[in-house]
Amino acid sequence: MRSLNRPPAKHGRHAGTVARVRGARSGRWPPIRLLQLNAFVSILDRFAMPPMLIAIATDLGVPLASVVQAAGAYFLAYGLSQPVWGLVWNALGRVRTMRLALLVAGAAALAAAAAWNPLVLGLARGVGGAFFGAAYPAGIIYVGDTVPPARRQRELTRLMVGVACGTALASVGAGVVAQLLSWRLVFVVTGLAALALAVPLRSLPEPPTTRTGGHPVVPLLAVARSRAAVFLLGLAFVEGGVLVGVLTLLPSAVEAAGAPPALAGGVTALYGVFVLVFAGPAGRLSRHVHPSRLIAVGATAAVAACLLFSLSRTAAAAVAVTLLLGLAWTFMHSSLQAWATEVLPAARATVVSLFAGALFCGSALAAVAVADLADAGRFGTIFASATLVAVPLGVVAVWGRARWQRAA
């Protein structure tokens, strides 16, 4: 079986790709390490802002709701840009698009560091979200292009090493840096990291792709005609509002309960640790357990996390919530993510881009919807509502994945 530690090999019309791939074997960075670094930098930037929401609002002298909406601009742009990236990935290739996205996103992070009001911050974060929106999903598509279905979810969970490390470092590091130095320094770090990563990514071999052919709109029409794909995108939208939405507000909720920013960020950092802990078991189980059962485990954990946080937002409760969210992400989200790479192979880039778009549009709309409640400190109401949404999400996701069969 192929692994990302050994780049893919193809025949025939992909002979040029074979030469590049073989040449890459002697390079310094194996493909899986580059993809993990790509995930690390992308997630580092994505989760850097939540632990700093209150610090940014205080420094800029604006209500918390304004900064929450600026954070929502990142997720909204991340989501809305996905259909465009689906076309760009097919036109430029996975690796070229990844490098271009990191360069622009890095510049946007540096611009966010210089923001002097919520509008400028929101615009800079929006551009960053739009271009980071091409980086991490490109890694998912890369796995889909190079790893057979039987091993795909296991390899996707390996990407979660980068996700976990980026989440942990952003959660604890951003809060500490914002408290001791300045929140602006955090965006300088993520911006420079993105710019630096674009250099070693040149050695990542461009994989052969499967195209639907014809006009660029053809993959979009193929997705629209696929009931399974549309169903999956709906699940991603709701999942974004629940999992990503709860994680975004978790530091602010803990801090509002009386914890200092560094402690709130430190508690949230445990989410990354738990993702790293659960990624291995989830990957191993994916080879023997049906995905619907993995989704059931993750969905149960998501419901428990939302319910617990609606009742208590102490640091101890937050630790348990981050554990449950880590379990939900590695079991439910990774299963849905793997499904996105399989549901329509001929339009894989388009499906994965729309999946990521739906996930973060759901998160962004949830952030906008609850911004006033967060500003009023009514976090119990927010997480109680998330619980009510998480229950049908889990039931429908398990039912849908149990019924779906991969086409021959």
C-alpha positions as CSV (number, residue, x, y, z in Angstrom):
1,M,0.0,0.0,0.0
2,R,1.1,3.5,-0.7
3,S,1.9,5.9,2.1
4,L,2.7,9.6,2.1
5,N,6.2,8.7,3.4
6,R,6.6,7.3,-0.2
7,P,5.4,9.8,-2.8
8,P,2.9,8.4,-5.4
9,A,3.9,6.8,-8.7
10,K,1.8,6.8,-11.8
11,H,2.3,5.6,-15.3
12,G,1.6,6.7,-18.9
13,R,0.6,10.3,-19.2
14,H,2.0,11.0,-15.7
15,A,5.5,10.0,-16.5
16,G,6.8,13.6,-15.9
17,T,5.2,13.4,-12.5
18,V,6.9,10.2,-11.7
19,A,10.3,11.8,-12.4
20,R,9.6,14.7,-10.1
21,V,8.3,12.3,-7.4
22,R,11.3,10.0,-7.5
23,G,13.6,13.0,-7.4
24,A,11.8,14.2,-4.3
25,R,12.6,11.0,-2.4
26,S,16.1,12.2,-1.8
27,G,15.0,15.6,-0.6
28,R,15.1,16.7,2.9
29,W,11.4,16.8,3.6
30,P,9.1,13.8,3.1
31,P,5.7,14.7,1.7
32,I,3.8,13.9,5.0
33,R,6.1,16.2,7.0
34,L,5.5,19.1,4.6
35,L,1.8,18.5,4.7
36,Q,1.9,18.4,8.5
37,L,3.9,21.7,8.6
38,N,1.3,23.2,6.2
39,A,-1.4,22.1,8.6
40,F,0.5,23.4,11.6
41,V,1.0,26.9,10.1
42,S,-2.6,27.1,8.9
43,I,-4.1,26.0,12.2
44,L,-1.6,28.2,14.1
45,D,-3.0,31.3,12.4
46,R,-6.6,30.1,12.6
47,F,-6.6,29.5,16.4
48,A,-4.3,32.4,17.3
49,M,-7.2,34.9,17.5
50,P,-9.7,33.3,19.9
51,P,-7.5,33.4,23.0
52,M,-6.8,37.1,22.2
53,L,-10.4,38.4,21.6
54,I,-10.7,40.2,25.0
55,A,-7.1,41.5,24.8
56,I,-7.7,42.9,21.3
57,A,-11.0,44.5,22.3
58,T,-9.3,46.1,25.4
59,D,-6.3,47.4,23.4
60,L,-8.5,48.8,20.6
61,G,-11.0,50.2,23.0
62,V,-14.0,48.6,21.3
63,P,-16.8,46.2,22.5
64,L,-16.0,42.4,22.4
65,A,-18.8,41.9,19.9
66,S,-16.8,44.0,17.3
67,V,-13.7,41.8,17.7
68,V,-15.8,38.6,17.6
69,Q,-17.2,39.8,14.3
70,A,-13.7,40.5,13.0
71,A,-12.8,36.9,13.9
72,G,-16.0,35.7,12.1
73,A,-14.7,37.5,9.0
74,Y,-11.8,35.1,8.9
75,F,-14.1,32.1,8.9
76,L,-16.6,33.6,6.5
77,A,-13.9,34.4,4.0
78,Y,-12.4,31.0,4.5
79,G,-15.7,29.4,3.7
80,L,-16.9,31.6,0.8
81,S,-13.5,31.4,-1.0
82,Q,-13.7,27.6,-1.3
83,P,-15.6,27.3,-4.6
84,V,-13.0,29.6,-6.2
85,W,-10.1,27.5,-4.8
86,G,-11.7,24.4,-6.2
87,L,-11.3,25.8,-9.7
88,V,-7.8,27.2,-8.9
89,W,-6.6,23.8,-7.6
90,N,-7.6,22.1,-10.8
91,A,-6.0,24.9,-13.0
92,L,-2.7,25.5,-11.1
93,G,-2.2,22.2,-9.2
94,R,-2.3,21.4,-5.5
95,V,1.2,22.5,-4.6
96,R,1.4,25.7,-6.6
97,T,-1.9,26.9,-5.1
98,M,-0.7,25.9,-1.7
99,R,2.5,28.0,-2.0
100,L,0.6,31.0,-3.5
101,A,-1.9,30.9,-0.7
102,L,0.7,30.9,2.0
103,L,2.5,33.9,0.5
104,V,-0.6,36.0,0.4
105,A,-1.9,34.8,3.7
106,G,1.4,35.5,5.4
107,A,1.2,39.1,4.1
108,A,-2.3,39.4,5.4
109,A,-1.3,38.2,8.9
110,L,1.4,40.9,8.9
111,A,-1.3,43.5,7.9
112,A,-3.5,42.3,10.8
113,A,-0.6,43.0,13.2
114,A,-0.7,46.6,12.1
115,A,-4.5,47.0,12.4
116,W,-5.7,50.1,14.3
117,N,-9.5,49.4,14.4
118,P,-11.9,46.5,14.1
119,L,-12.6,47.3,10.4
120,V,-9.0,47.1,9.3
121,L,-8.5,44.0,11.5
122,G,-11.6,42.3,10.0
123,L,-10.4,43.1,6.4
124,A,-6.9,41.8,7.1
125,R,-8.3,38.7,8.8
126,G,-10.7,38.2,6.0
127,V,-8.0,38.2,3.3
128,G,-6.0,35.8,5.6
129,G,-8.9,33.5,5.9
130,A,-9.6,33.5,2.2
131,F,-6.0,32.5,1.3
132,F,-5.3,30.1,4.3
133,G,-8.5,28.6,3.0
134,A,-6.5,27.1,0.1
135,A,-3.6,25.8,2.2
136,Y,-4.8,23.2,4.6
137,P,-7.6,21.8,2.3
138,A,-5.0,21.4,-0.4
139,G,-3.2,19.0,1.9
140,I,-6.4,17.0,2.3
141,I,-6.9,16.8,-1.5
142,Y,-3.2,15.8,-1.8
143,V,-3.9,12.8,0.4
144,G,-7.0,12.0,-1.6
145,D,-5.0,12.1,-4.8
146,T,-2.2,9.9,-3.6
147,V,-3.5,7.4,-1.0
148,P,-6.0,4.6,-1.7
149,P,-9.4,4.7,0.1
150,A,-8.5,1.9,2.5
151,R,-5.7,3.9,4.0
152,R,-7.0,7.4,3.4
153,Q,-8.6,8.1,6.8
154,R,-5.5,6.9,8.6
155,E,-3.3,9.2,6.6
156,L,-5.7,12.1,7.2
157,T,-5.5,11.5,10.9
158,R,-1.7,11.8,10.5
159,L,-2.3,15.4,9.3
160,M,-3.9,16.0,12.6
161,V,-0.4,16.0,14.2
162,G,0.1,19.3,12.6
163,V,-3.4,20.4,13.5
164,A,-2.9,19.4,17.1
165,C,0.4,21.1,17.5
166,G,-0.8,24.3,15.8
167,T,-3.9,24.4,18.0
168,A,-2.0,23.8,21.2
169,L,0.7,26.4,20.4
170,A,-1.8,29.0,19.2
171,S,-4.1,28.5,22.2
172,V,-1.5,28.8,24.9
173,G,1.1,30.9,23.2
174,A,-1.3,33.5,21.8
175,G,-2.8,34.1,25.2
176,V,0.5,34.4,27.0
177,V,2.1,36.7,24.3
178,A,-1.0,38.9,24.3
179,Q,-0.9,39.2,28.1
180,L,2.8,39.7,28.5
181,L,3.8,41.5,25.3
182,S,1.2,42.3,22.5
183,W,-1.4,40.5,20.5
184,R,0.2,42.1,17.4
185,L,3.3,40.0,17.8
186,V,1.3,36.8,17.4
187,F,0.2,37.8,13.9
188,V,3.8,38.7,13.0
189,V,4.9,35.2,14.0
190,T,2.1,33.4,12.0
191,G,2.7,35.7,9.0
192,L,6.5,35.0,8.9
193,A,5.9,31.3,9.4
194,A,3.6,31.2,6.4
195,L,6.0,33.1,4.2
196,A,8.9,30.8,5.3
197,L,7.0,27.6,4.6
198,A,6.3,28.5,1.0
199,V,10.0,27.9,0.3
200,P,10.4,24.2,1.2
201,L,7.0,23.4,-0.3
202,R,8.8,23.7,-3.7
203,S,10.1,20.2,-3.1
204,L,6.6,18.7,-2.7
205,P,5.8,16.7,-5.9
206,E,2.7,17.7,-7.7
207,P,0.3,14.7,-7.8
208,P,-1.6,13.5,-10.9
209,T,-5.3,14.6,-10.7
210,T,-8.6,13.2,-11.9
211,R,-10.6,15.8,-13.8
212,T,-14.2,15.9,-14.9
213,G,-13.1,17.6,-18.1
214,G,-14.7,20.4,-20.0
215,H,-15.8,23.8,-18.6
216,P,-14.6,24.7,-15.1
217,V,-18.3,24.7,-13.9
218,V,-18.6,21.0,-14.7
219,P,-17.3,19.8,-11.3
220,L,-19.7,22.2,-9.6
221,L,-22.6,20.8,-11.6
222,A,-21.5,17.2,-10.7
223,V,-21.5,18.1,-7.0
224,A,-25.0,19.7,-7.3
225,R,-26.3,16.6,-9.0
226,S,-24.9,14.3,-6.3
227,R,-27.4,13.9,-3.4
228,A,-24.7,12.3,-1.3
229,A,-22.3,15.3,-1.8
230,V,-25.0,17.8,-1.1
231,F,-26.0,15.9,2.0
232,L,-22.4,15.8,3.2
233,L,-22.0,19.6,2.6
234,G,-25.0,20.2,4.8
235,L,-23.5,18.1,7.6
236,A,-20.2,20.1,7.3
237,F,-22.1,23.4,7.6
238,V,-23.8,22.4,10.8
239,E,-20.7,20.8,12.2
240,G,-18.8,24.0,11.7
241,G,-21.4,25.9,13.7
242,V,-21.1,23.4,16.5
243,L,-17.5,22.2,16.8
244,V,-15.6,25.1,15.4
245,G,-18.0,27.6,16.9
246,V,-17.7,26.2,20.4
247,L,-13.9,26.0,20.2
248,T,-13.7,29.6,19.0
249,L,-15.6,30.9,22.0
250,L,-14.1,28.5,24.6
251,P,-11.2,30.8,25.6
252,S,-13.5,33.9,26.0
253,A,-16.0,31.8,28.0
254,V,-13.4,30.6,30.4
255,E,-11.9,34.1,30.7
256,A,-15.3,35.6,31.3
257,A,-15.7,33.1,34.2
258,G,-12.7,34.7,35.9
259,A,-9.7,33.0,34.5
260,P,-6.7,35.1,33.3
261,P,-6.0,35.0,29.5
262,A,-2.9,32.8,29.9
263,L,-4.9,30.2,31.8
264,A,-7.8,30.4,29.4
265,G,-5.4,29.8,26.5
266,G,-3.6,27.1,28.3
267,V,-6.9,25.2,28.9
268,T,-7.8,25.5,25.2
269,A,-4.3,24.3,24.3
270,L,-5.3,21.0,25.8
271,Y,-7.6,20.6,22.8
272,G,-4.6,20.2,20.6
273,V,-3.0,17.7,23.0
274,F,-6.2,15.6,23.0
275,V,-6.4,15.7,19.2
276,L,-2.9,14.4,19.1
277,V,-3.7,11.7,21.6
278,F,-6.9,10.5,19.8
279,A,-5.5,10.8,16.3
280,G,-3.6,7.5,16.5
281,P,-6.5,5.4,17.8
282,A,-8.9,7.0,15.3
283,G,-6.5,6.2,12.5
284,R,-6.0,2.6,13.6
285,L,-9.8,2.0,14.2
286,S,-10.6,3.4,10.8
287,R,-9.1,0.3,9.2
288,H,-11.5,-2.1,11.0
289,V,-14.5,-0.1,12.2
290,H,-17.2,1.3,9.9
291,P,-17.0,5.1,9.6
292,S,-20.6,5.5,10.9
293,R,-19.6,4.0,14.2
294,L,-16.7,6.4,14.5
295,I,-19.0,9.3,13.7
296,A,-21.4,8.0,16.5
297,V,-18.5,8.1,19.0
298,G,-17.5,11.6,17.9
299,A,-21.1,12.9,17.9
300,T,-21.7,11.6,21.4
301,A,-18.6,13.4,22.6
302,A,-19.7,16.7,20.9
303,V,-23.1,16.6,22.6
304,A,-21.5,15.9,26.0
305,A,-19.0,18.8,25.5
306,C,-21.7,21.3,24.6
307,L,-24.0,20.2,27.4
308,L,-21.2,20.3,30.0
309,F,-20.1,23.8,29.0
310,S,-23.6,25.1,29.1
311,L,-23.7,24.1,32.8
312,S,-20.2,25.1,33.9
313,R,-17.4,27.2,32.4
314,T,-14.8,26.7,35.1
315,A,-11.3,25.8,34.1
316,A,-11.9,22.2,35.3
317,A,-15.0,21.9,33.2
318,A,-13.1,23.4,30.2
319,V,-10.5,20.7,30.5
320,A,-13.2,18.0,30.2
321,V,-14.8,20.0,27.3
322,T,-11.5,20.2,25.4
323,L,-11.0,16.4,25.8
324,L,-14.5,15.7,24.4
325,L,-14.0,18.2,21.6
326,G,-10.7,16.5,20.7
327,L,-12.5,13.2,20.6
328,A,-15.3,14.6,18.5
329,W,-12.9,16.1,16.0
330,T,-10.7,13.1,15.5
331,F,-13.6,10.6,15.2
332,M,-16.5,12.5,13.7
333,H,-14.8,15.2,11.7
334,S,-12.0,13.0,10.3
335,S,-14.6,10.5,9.2
336,L,-16.7,13.2,7.4
337,Q,-13.5,14.6,5.9
338,A,-12.5,11.2,4.6
339,W,-16.0,10.8,3.1
340,A,-15.5,14.1,1.3
341,T,-12.5,12.6,-0.5
342,E,-14.5,9.6,-1.6
343,V,-18.0,10.7,-2.4
344,L,-17.2,12.1,-5.9
345,P,-13.6,11.2,-6.9
346,A,-13.8,12.8,-10.3
347,A,-14.6,16.2,-8.6
348,R,-12.5,15.6,-5.5
349,A,-11.0,19.1,-5.3
350,T,-14.4,20.7,-5.7
351,V,-16.0,18.5,-3.1
352,V,-13.2,19.1,-0.5
353,S,-13.2,22.8,-1.2
354,L,-16.9,23.1,-0.7
355,F,-16.7,20.9,2.4
356,A,-14.2,23.2,3.9
357,G,-16.3,26.2,2.8
358,A,-19.4,24.8,4.3
359,L,-17.6,24.0,7.6
360,F,-16.3,27.6,8.0
361,C,-19.4,29.3,6.7
362,G,-21.3,27.5,9.4
363,S,-18.7,28.6,12.0
364,A,-18.8,32.2,10.8
365,L,-22.6,32.5,10.8
366,A,-22.7,31.0,14.2
367,A,-20.1,33.6,15.5
368,V,-22.2,36.4,14.0
369,A,-25.4,34.9,15.5
370,V,-24.1,34.7,19.0
371,A,-21.8,37.8,19.0
372,D,-24.3,39.9,21.1
373,L,-24.8,37.0,23.5
374,A,-21.1,36.6,23.9
375,D,-20.7,40.4,24.5
376,A,-23.4,40.1,27.3
377,G,-21.6,37.1,28.8
378,R,-24.5,34.7,28.2
379,F,-22.3,31.8,27.3
380,G,-24.6,29.3,29.0
381,T,-27.3,30.1,26.5
382,I,-24.9,29.8,23.6
383,F,-23.6,26.3,24.5
384,A,-27.1,25.1,25.4
385,S,-28.2,26.0,21.9
386,A,-25.1,24.2,20.5
387,T,-26.2,21.1,22.4
388,L,-29.7,21.2,20.8
389,V,-28.0,21.4,17.4
390,A,-25.4,18.7,18.0
391,V,-28.0,16.0,18.8
392,P,-29.7,15.9,15.4
393,L,-26.3,16.5,13.7
394,G,-25.0,13.3,15.1
395,V,-28.1,11.2,14.4
396,V,-28.3,12.4,10.8
397,A,-24.6,12.0,10.2
398,V,-24.5,8.4,11.5
399,W,-27.6,7.5,9.5
400,G,-26.3,9.0,6.3
401,R,-22.8,7.4,6.5
402,A,-24.3,4.0,7.3
403,R,-26.4,4.1,4.2
404,W,-23.8,5.4,1.7
405,Q,-21.8,2.9,-0.3
406,R,-18.7,3.7,-2.3
407,A,-19.2,3.4,-6.0
408,A,-17.3,0.6,-7.7
